[in-house]
Amino acid sequence: MVSVADPKQIEDSIEIVIEPSAQTDESSQRTLICKELLEAAINGHENNLTQLLGLDVGESPDFDLEARDNALNQAKNLQSRTQETALHCAARYGHSSVISELIDRAQELEHDLKDTLRKKNRHGETALHEAARRGHTATVQTLITEDLELAGLVNKNDESPLYLATVEGHVAVVGLIVEHLCHREITSGYYSGPKRRTALHAAVLRGPAIKYNIIRGRLQPQKEHPDMVNELLKLKSATFAKEGDIFGSTPLHYAASTGDLRILERLLEHDAFLAYCDDSLGLYPLHVAAYRGNRRIIVNLLENNLDSWELLDHRGRNFLHVAPESPWSVIPPLIEEAGKQRKNGHPKLWEVIRKASSARDIEGNTPLDVAARCGGMAAVKALVGKELLIDVSFTSLDNLALSYNSEVQVSKVQLMRIIRQYTSTTKLWKSWGGQEDIPEDGSSSHTL
């Protein structure tokens, strides 16, 4: 698709910077030609461009030939006040035929073509950045065919053309660039993004962005989200899918956070070891899914990696330690689903949760301790169920008592009733509570 240039943008783009000392009649004539050249590039006027490039001398009698040649011989250095060349201008608006003319002329004048193509504007971007960001497939094809290494140049934000195309959701451009790169080993520059993110990080995040916009009626459902992930995974790089951002989060961490099960399954199909990559805090994708309350992701990771419940962060916590700290209460539905599977003859998930619920972090806390401290009554009820057979220690009861004095305002009677109802450790709760029974009306003479 070819974009239409705004007149104001044209006016800004074609302002040529000329040194004051160089303001001669010849330079004025050259400046006029330069402006005409940029304007033709912006508007895609191939005929005008052909005349200005000296390919049809007979139809351009208004210009002095020597002045024109002097200007065009410097075409590779021609820049607007934003340091943009005619290639940048043509690429921005998708004029691939204009770019072809500029490339042909540069070759005829024996310019260093790669140097011409790799010229950067004030943002550190080449013409390929411009074309990729705006989804001009034909323009990208023209540029990348002439110089494949253009795809490995990043702008001042460390963004590669592939990253920009991915962020904007241009699946055709992503596929085209990948097609040219997938037969060779590449470095991180070819898929680089800001804050050490990669194009794969961006592709994973495209799903939530699309859903967000659909809800607000700004965008129709699109299918490019999984398609881009599939295309990007064709790249040959030993570290691509494992690379983390500045926080060490991999694309699988992102998928665990967003809750996109399709993408998570595709990433694990590509490399099952991704489930065992932690971030800078020692958090694994399973921890992230637990905190974000993404039950389907948790179940998938546990069922396909039965030992993943043993993965601990830097504080010695498994995924059930993290879950109670989340604003999303995922423990009750998770235990409920495990119970249903167990009744249907599939006890593996139940056994994993039972083991994880009894584990202690480096401070000696179980998931129940954390849930009690956080005031998560639904999680407490689920964790102290009779069938899990976990230990309800004095620490757990003390944490429940602390919840009484917190903003949660949970009554001690309610807490002790939960313990008595769901556990067989009656001696323990009686000893801790200091009374033999709890009246049915909920009253109690015991004070904390």
C-alpha positions, 0 to 999 in steps of 0.5 A: 500500500502506498501512503499519501504525503501530507503537504506540510510534511513535504514542506518540512522534509524538503528543506535542504541545509546549505552552508551560508558560505556556499550560497552561490548561484550554482549552489542555489540551482543545486538546492532547487534540484535537490528540493525537486528530487526530494519532492519527487521521492515523497510523492512518487513522481517517477517521471519527474525523478527520471528527468531530475536524475538525468535519464531524460535530458531532453525534457529538462531544459530549465536546468543547467546541465553542469549544476544538475550533474554536480547536484546528482553526483552528491545525491548520496549525501543529499539530506533534509533538515531531519537528515533524511535522504531521498531514499528515506522519503520514498520508503516512508510512502512506499514508492518502490519504483522511485527507490529502484530509480535512485538505486539504478542512478547510484550504480550508474554514477559508481557511488558506493551503493551500500553506503547510500542505502545505509544512510541514517536520519537523525533517529538513526534509521535507514530507509528500510526502517521507514518501509518496515514500520509502515508495512510497505512490502514491495519497498522492503523487498527492493531494499533488502534484495540490494543489501541484506545487511540493512536488516541488521542495522538498529536505530538509536532505540536499538530497534531493528527493521524486523522489530518495528514490523513486528510491533506494527503487526505487518505479518507480510513484512515480517515473513519477507525479512525472515525469508531472506534471513532464515538460511543463515546464522544471524546476530541479535542486531537483526531482531533487536528491540529496546530494553533488550527485547527481541522481535519475538517478545514483541510478537507475543505481546501483539495478542493482548494489544489486539484484544485491548483494541477490539474491546474498544472497537478500534480494531477488528480481530486479526490472525497475524499474532500466531502467524508472526510467532511462527515466522520468527521461530524460523530464524536460525539463532541459538539464543533467539527464543531464550533471550531475556529483556533487561529483567531477564524475562523471555518470550515464554515469560511474556506468554505466561503473563498474558495467558495466551495458551496458543503462543505458550504451546508453540514456544514450548514446541519449539524449545521445551527447555524454555520452561526452565529459564528464569529471570533476574529474580529467579522467577520461572514462567510458572511463577509468572503464570501463578502471579497473573492468575492464568490457570490454564497456563499453570495446568499446561506447564505442570502437566507437561513438566511434572517437575516444574513445581520444584523450580524455586525463585531466589527466595526459595518459593515455588509457584504456590508461594507466589500465587497468594500474593496475586490480586487474582485468586488462582489457587481455589480453581486450580485445586478444584480442577486438580480434584476433578482430574483426580476423580476422573482417574488422572491424579498427576496434577493433584499430586503435584499440587499436594507436594507444592503446598507442603514445601517451605521457602528459605524463611520456612513458610508454606504457601498456606503461611503466605496465604494466611499472611496475605489474608487470602481466605479463599486460598486458605480454605482451598489449601487446608482441605482434608484431602490435601493433608498438609501440615497446619503449623503454629506459624500458619495459625499465627499468620491467620491471627495477624490477618485479624489485625490487618486491613482484611479484618477477618475474625478469629472465630472465622479463621479457627472455624476454617481450620477446624472444618478442613483439618483433623489437627483439632488438638493444634487449633484448640491449643493455639486458640485457648478454648475447647469449642467455638459457639455456633453463633460465632461468639468468642470470649477470647481476644487477640 
